[in-house]
Amino acid sequence: MNPASDLTVPFRRGACPSVLTPMPTGDGLLVRLRPRAAGLAPAQWRTLAQLARSHGNGILDITARGNLQIRGLTAKTAPKLRAALDAAGIAPRSGVAIETPPLSGLDPSETADAGPLATALEAAIAGCKPPLTLAPKLAIVVDGGGVLSLADMVADLRLDAVRCADAVRWRISIAGNAFSARPVALLDASQAIKEVLRLLRLLDARGPAARGRDLAGERMDDPAWRPVSPRPPVGVIALDDAFVLGLRLPYGQVDADRLAGLADDLEELGVTDMRLAPHRALLARGLAQAQIATARRRAEGRGFCTDPDDPGLALSVCAGSAGCAAAKLDTHAVADALRATAPTLLDGTASVHISGCPKGCAHPARASLTLVGTPEGTGLVLSGRAGDAPAAVVASGDLSAALARLDAFVRRERRPDETFSTLYDRLGEKPFETAFQGRI
Ligand code: SF4
């Protein structure tokens, strides 16, 4: 029996899974957890691994937005997980998702610590009377900048710290990332909270499906502010006299034993906390410089990536047939094949998405290139979402050959020093579609 079939917790389409509302997936119920504490001690990670093993199927994900997911629960085990998290002192966040950079308050290069404003905003939203009814997937980013800023994270509402002549102000923008969202105001912290509450009340009045993109309003002129893309949260990050080691999970997923082993290794080397980060990463704090090389070696020995130049960082990959009944594709095997046969597509200059089905869980936004599982075979979507109509479809058995053709095409056509992205911009989509299908 599919463990999701004994689900008794109602799950509304369009809702977000949480500890209180697990979501049925192909491998049972999935719980998404946003711990209230920024960092958890290695012992707490061991507890999470043990709970994933005893109440779920032992598989954990870290999502692109830096949330933890525990997979393979049942209607019987999900409440037990909730109680065990309580007992372990791992309190989940609830309410509107307010996201801050993972090193807020620790990063000397940030413009402002986003934490206090995020906490004040959370309290202000919780205190609204009557309570606001907002879209379950509505997200607010409070971004103080820094090496791991959330400039590339899409949100319904963004508050970005901007250094003005006399003080830090918060730039409020709507529907997008720092580069694309529409700026509407530049305010101090207390005014910013009032303005965000005003915008949320407008959304509340429009109904529970309303999102940031539904808000009207004049675009503010702010020519002086230029967001900067963050570095990948992988590898060694120096913070004044402290070091953080960023680790990426292979395809965003890890089994409980490997996670517990990592927590053991890092604790032995001095790590005091491990925190979730966007782009499916974990940040380990507390290492002395002398221990970093050993920590990297041990983490890599357990399958974690610590190389910020790893070509796999360009990839977004969902659970696929290894963990989801909806999948028409073994996404992890396709990702391995892509790395082996078409490394030119993974030079990090373009986004590549592998999706088990058109739902596109791992990368809801557009990607330069998407491989998507369909009943007919593997589809290629160019400059679109997994749910868009594929430009070409190949039978699953022909996929490796199609990827090798794409790689050969890029090598042949690329000018010296040209990246995959600039080649793609220069030639357009059609030749890539043709090469994938083997018509040239
Ligand atoms: S995109 Fe499809 S196959 Fe992948 S996890 Fe989501 S529902 Fe499952």
Boltz pocket constraint, residues with backbone or C-beta under 6 A from the ligand:
constraints:
  - pocket:
      binder: B
      contacts: [[A, 318], [A, 319], [A, 320], [A, 321], [A, 324], [A, 325], [A, 326], [A, 327], [A, 328], [A, 355], [A, 356], [A, 357], [A, 358], [A, 359], [A, 360], [A, 361], [A, 362]]
      max_distance: 6.0
